[in-house]
Amino acid sequence: MNFSHEYLDTKIIIMSKKLILFASAILTTFATAVAQDTLPNPGFEDWTNGGGFLNPDGWGTINHLIPTVSRTNAAGEVHSGTYAAKLSSVAVGPNIAPGICVTGQVNIATSGVDGGIAYNLRPVSMTGWFMYSPGTGDTASVEVTLTKWNAQDSTTEVVGYTRQIFTQSVTSYQQFTDSIDYSSTDAPDTAVIVLLSSAGANGVAGSTLFIDDLAFGFDNTGVENHFAGLRIGVGPNPAQNTLYISNLKTEATFELFDITGRKAGVFQVSENKRDVNIAQFANGVYVYRISDEKQSMLSTGKLIVRR
């Protein structure tokens, strides 16, 4: 299918306004493949020609609309092997289309991710190698959401979550490792990883993120034993008008997202301010995220509002 310039501009403008919202709280369609224990194409060595553009095998992009992800083998732009992924933010009229790469398919109509990879393990962390050249005030991110399909109420439950945010210019490859916080003891069935070269409404054209050699990390015994997400309590659940947060020892930001990934509310909480008024929120299923002042994830999970 050939896209006109008018079609491209319209779709990208819609997408660029919404894309960051789903990256912060993705609820995905569960994967139907047999669960696996490896990431697809983690070193970005394998690429397929999509007809005028290249796509990394096992990853979804928006390259069919506008090329924001490319294969690089330039000197200094590869950590190991032959290639790495280069994600670049592109101006489309007054808006910005970020470089985006996902395990699944970007669904512009719903501003979400369809599918993901079938994955049934509980890794301790996500690790990889990156370089970043941000525009002024811009940030990039690597986000992991581990989910489980609940057949009883036909919902996708978040089991584990982490988000690594890059804010500074990094001109030679550095390793990042970010622990995954779990909100239940269940095994997931799906993993969604989202790589973004820009974040927020103020994305900047030209921000460029290089990613190579992604991997999940496990403890020495090969059995996950990380339950950081359980240390902070959020309840009652289901909730009516007020939430209470227990075991919080620092200043933090409490965020709520609805099932479309739209940010529904942001609250500042602390050891001395542990109640959150949710009376204005409609009945339904939400995802909450608690982050400290450095934007490190403290806890995440599903919240039901029911009156």
N, C-alpha and C positions, 0 to 999 in steps of 0.2 A: 504494500500500500504506500503510495506517495503522499506526503503531507505538504500542504501549501504553507507558505510563510504565515498566513493569517491563522491557520490551524495551530501551527507550532507556537506562535506567540501567545495565543489564547490558552493553550494547554499548559505551557510553562509558567505563565503568569499565575494561573490557578494553583499549579503545583508548588511554585516557589513560596506562595503565601502560607501553604498548609504543611509543607514537607517536614519542617522542624517539629511540628506538633506531634506527628505520629512517631518521630524518632525518640521522643521523650517517654512515651508509654505505649509500646506497640502491643496490640492484641491481635493475634494472627489466626488464620485458618490453619487447623492442625495438619501436619504432613501425613501423607498416606504411605510413604515408602517404609521399608523395613528399617528400624532404628539402627544407627551406626555409632561408631566411637571415634571418628576422625572428621576433621573439617574438610570441606571441599577446596581443592586447589589452594592450600594455605600460603604457598610461596608465590602465587600468581605467575606460575610458569606457563600455564596452558591458556590459550586464547583462541576464540573462534571468530571468523569473519562473518559479521551479520549482514553484509551487503553495504559496503561503504563505511563500516566502522568495525572495531574489534571489541569483543566482550570477554571478560575473564570467565573461563569455564566454571560452572557451579555458582555464579553470582549474577544477580540482576542489577541492571543499571537503567538510566533513561537515555542511553546513547542513541536509541532509535528516534528520539525526538531532538535531542541536542547532545553533542559529545562532551561529557563532563568527566569521563573516566577513560584513561588511556594506558597503554602498555609502554613502559620505558626500559631501556637498557643503556641509557646515557651514563657516562662516567660519573661516579659519585651518587647516582640515584638508585642503586640497587644494593641491598644489604648482602644477599647471597644468591647463588644461582645466576640465571641469565636475565630475568625480568623482575620488575616490581610494578605495583599499581600506583598510578598518579591520578589523584582526584583534584579537579580544578573548578572553582566557582566562576560562573559565567554570567555576564549581564544580559538580560533579555528585556529590552526597553528599560523601564524604571525599576525592574525587579531583578532578583538574583536567583539563578538556578544553581544550587550547590552541587559539587561532585558527590554522588551518592552511589554506594555499592552495598548490596544486601544479599543475605542468603535467603533467596526467595525471589519474588517478582514485585517491583514497585507498581502499586495500583494507584494511578493518578486519580481515578474517579472517586475512590474512597479515601485517598491520602493515607494509605496503609501499605502493608506488606502481605501478599498472598503467599501461603505455603511456609517456607522455611525448610530447614533440614531436619529429618527425623533423627532424634538424639535422645538416648535414655540414660546417660550417665550424669553424675553430679560433680563437675570439676570445681576445684577450689578457686581458680582464677582464670582470667584471660590475659595472655601475654603476646607481645609482638614487637616489631621494630618500626620506627617512624621517623620522618622528618616533617617539618611544618614551616611554611612561609605564610603567615597570616596578614591580611589587610588590617588596617588600624582598627583595633577593638574587636576583631573577629576571633572565633574559636572553632576548633574542630573536635570531633569526638569519635570514639569507638564504643558502641553500645551492644550489650548482650542481654537478651531476654529468653529465659528458659520457661516453657509453658507446658501445661498438661490439659488435654481435653477432658472435660467432665460431662460424660454422657447423660447423667441424671438430670442436669438442668441446662444442657446444651450450651455451656459456656467454656471459654478458654481461661484457665486459671494461671496466674503468674507464680511460678515455683521459685525462680532465682533471677537476679537482676544485677547488672553493674553497668556503669558508664564512666569511661575515662575521657576527661576533657583536656585538650591541649590549648594553651593560651599564649605561649611564647614562641618566638622564632627558634627553630632548631635546624641547624644547617648541616649537621652530619648525623647519621643514624644513631638513635638512642633506643634502648629497650624500655617498654612500659609493661607493668604488671599490675593488674587491678583485681582485688578479691571479689568474688561473687557472693552476694548476700542472699540467703535463702529464707523464704517466708513460710515454708512447710518442709516436712520430712519426705514428701513424695518424690518419686523419680519423674523427671520431665519426659515428654515424648517428642518435643520440638524445640529447636534452637533457632533464634533469629539474631543475626549479627548485622548491625547497621554501621557503616563507615560514612562519615560526613566531613566535607572540607570547610563548611560554614555552619553556623548555628544562630538561631534567633532571628528576629525581624531585621536586624542590621547586618546581614551577611554582606561581605565585601567581594566584589569581582576581583579575581586574581589570586584569592587565597588558595594555597596549594598544599595538599597533604599527600605524602608518599607513605605507603604501607607495604610491609613485606614480612614474611615468616610468622604468620599468626599461629597460635596454638592455645589449647586449653591446658591448664596446669592442674596436677593432682598431688596429693601428699605422698610421702615415701612408701606407704604401704599399697598405694594404688586405690585406696578406698577413701572417698570424700568424707571429711569430718569437720566441715565448716558450717556453723549455724549462727553466724553473726546476726542474721536477720531476725532471729528469735529473741535477742537480748532486749530489744525495745518493743514494748507492748503497745498496741493500738486497739482501743475498744470503747464501748461494746461493738460487737460485729455479729449480726446486723445492728446498725445504729439508727437513731432517730434524729436528734437535734444537736447533741454534743458528743464529741469524741474526747477521750482522755489518753494521754501518752505517758507511759511509765518507763522508768529506768533511763531517762534521757539526762545526760550529764553535761550537755554543751548547748550553745546557741545553734539553732538548726532551722531549716526551711522545710515546711510540710506542704507538699503539692498533691493535688487531686486531679486525675484525668478521667474523662468519661470513656465509654467503650469505643468511641471513634478515635481516641487518642487526643482529643481536644483538652487543653488545660482548663479545668473547671474552677480551680481556686488555688491561691498561694497564701500560706500563713507562716508567720514567724513564731517559733516556739523555743522553749528553753526549759531548764530544770525548774524555774520559777513560774513559767507560763506554759502549762501542759494541757490546757483545754482548747478545743477547736470547735467553733460554732459552725455547724453544717446545716442549720435550719433552712437555708435558702436553696439547698440542693434537692432536686427531684428524686423520687424513688428510682433505684437502679443500681447497677454494678459499676464500681469505680476502681481505679488503681491508685494507690497512694505511694508516695516516695518521700523519704526523709533524708536530707543531705546536710552535712555540716558546712561551716563557713568556707571551707576549701573546695566545696562541691563534691566531696567524697560521699559515696552512698553509705548511709547508716542502716536503712531498712526499707523494704518495699513489700507490697502485698496487695491483695484484693480486699475491697471494702464494699459491703452492701448497705445501702440506705433504704430503710423500709419503715413506713409509718402506718 
